Amino acid sequence: MMKVGSRASRPVCNYSIPQLVVCQTKGFGKTKKPQAKKASRVQEQQQQQTVQSPQAEPEVSNIPTFLSEDTDRLGEEEVPEEISNRILSRILVFAGLPTFLGMLSLPLFYYLKVKQHWEIPTWGVYISSFLTFGIGVLGISYGAISASWTQQEGSALGVEEFKKNLPFALDKMRGK
């Protein structure tokens, strides 16, 4: 290898292959030390445990354990698989069905206009596409919020769960 330029910070290039220039460069910044961060977290948890009194009885709450106020950092506790499967199935129903209907409406309008000779205004196609795809996008949020976040199975449409989970989700988004 031969050094190009007089500074040590410039890339070191290998010219052994005439058609291809291969250069090695130095990385940017210092390497992160995850052990120090992990050690500080462990110390914080130990301090929090010593501050809490052992005689206090735990509060009984309707809030699932994975959504408790104790977990301010993301990724500290996972959503149980049963609940995540329930949320995913609701999203597939409430978002997938309208989106599928939106994709099905475009060939349907083509068939009606070209083969059946119906006079369908262009704005009608736009509005129906906008509504079906828009409802599909809203279905993602409704599917996630209307699922039961506890171990109990919720209702089919999830109206009661939606009323219960929406204020909680809005509070979490606001940082409360």
PENOR-V182445 format. One record per residue. N is the residue number from 1. PHI is phi in degrees with one decimal (none if undefined). BURIAL is I if it has 24 or more other C-alpha atoms within 12 Angstrom, else O. Layout:
# PENOR-V182445
n: <N	N>
phi: <PHI	PHI>
burial: <BURIAL	BURIAL>
This chain:
# PENOR-V182445
n: <1	2	3	4	5	6	7	8	9	10	11	12	13	14	15	16	17	18	19	20	21	22	23	24	25	26	27	28	29	30	31	32	33	34	35	36	37	38	39	40	41	42	43	44	45	46	47	48	49	50	51	52	53	54	55	56	57	58	59	60	61	62	63	64	65	66	67	68	69	70	71	72	73	74	75	76	77	78	79	80	81	82	83	84	85	86	87	88	89	90	91	92	93	94	95	96	97	98	99	100	101	102	103	104	105	106	107	108	109	110	111	112	113	114	115	116	117	118	119	120	121	122	123	124	125	126	127	128	129	130	131	132	133	134	135	136	137	138	139	140	141	142	143	144	145	146	147	148	149	150	151	152	153	154	155	156	157	158	159	160	161	162	163	164	165	166	167	168	169	170	171	172	173	174	175	176>
phi: <none	-126.8	-83.1	-104.6	88.3	-96.5	-88.8	-76.7	-82.1	-75.1	-65.4	-97.1	-112.3	-108.1	-106.0	-71.6	-101.3	-63.2	-84.0	-124.8	-105.2	-109.7	-119.7	-111.2	-120.2	-86.7	-71.9	-103.2	74.0	-89.0	-77.6	-81.2	-111.9	-68.1	-65.3	-66.3	-66.1	-66.3	-64.1	-67.3	-63.5	-62.5	-64.5	-61.3	-64.8	-65.9	-66.1	-65.7	-68.8	-72.9	-71.7	-70.8	-83.3	-73.3	-84.0	-68.3	-83.8	-68.1	-74.9	-92.7	-137.6	-84.0	-77.3	-60.5	-64.5	-76.3	-112.2	-68.9	-71.6	-68.3	-104.0	-80.5	-86.4	-73.3	85.1	-77.3	-136.8	-94.1	-76.1	-59.0	-62.3	-61.3	-72.5	-66.3	-66.6	-65.3	-63.9	-63.5	-66.4	-68.0	-63.3	-62.4	-74.3	-76.6	-105.7	-70.3	-63.4	-64.2	-66.0	-62.4	-64.6	-64.4	-71.3	-74.3	-69.6	-64.8	-66.2	-64.8	-64.6	-61.9	-60.9	-64.9	-78.4	-86.4	-85.2	-94.3	60.5	-83.9	-92.9	-106.3	-69.1	-62.8	-64.9	-66.3	-66.2	-62.4	-66.2	-65.6	-65.7	-60.8	-67.1	-67.4	-71.3	-65.2	-65.6	-62.9	-66.8	-65.8	-64.9	-63.1	-66.6	-63.8	-62.8	-74.9	-81.7	-83.8	-76.3	-74.0	-92.6	-110.0	-72.2	-77.3	-75.7	-91.9	-78.4	-68.4	-89.3	75.5	-66.2	-65.0	-65.4	-62.5	-62.7	-80.7	-84.9	-62.0	-61.7	-65.0	-65.8	-65.5	-62.7	-65.1	-68.2	-78.0	89.2	-88.1>
burial: <O	O	O	O	O	O	O	O	O	O	O	O	O	O	O	O	O	O	O	O	O	O	O	O	O	O	O	O	O	O	O	O	O	O	O	O	O	O	O	O	O	O	O	O	O	O	O	O	O	O	O	O	O	O	O	O	O	O	O	O	O	O	O	O	O	I	I	I	O	O	O	O	O	O	O	O	O	O	O	O	O	O	I	O	O	I	I	I	I	I	I	I	I	I	I	I	I	I	I	O	I	I	O	O	I	I	O	O	I	O	O	O	O	O	O	O	O	O	O	O	O	O	O	O	I	O	O	I	I	O	O	I	I	I	I	I	I	I	I	I	I	I	I	I	I	I	I	I	I	I	O	O	O	O	O	O	O	I	O	O	I	I	O	O	I	I	O	O	I	O	O	O	O	O	O	O>
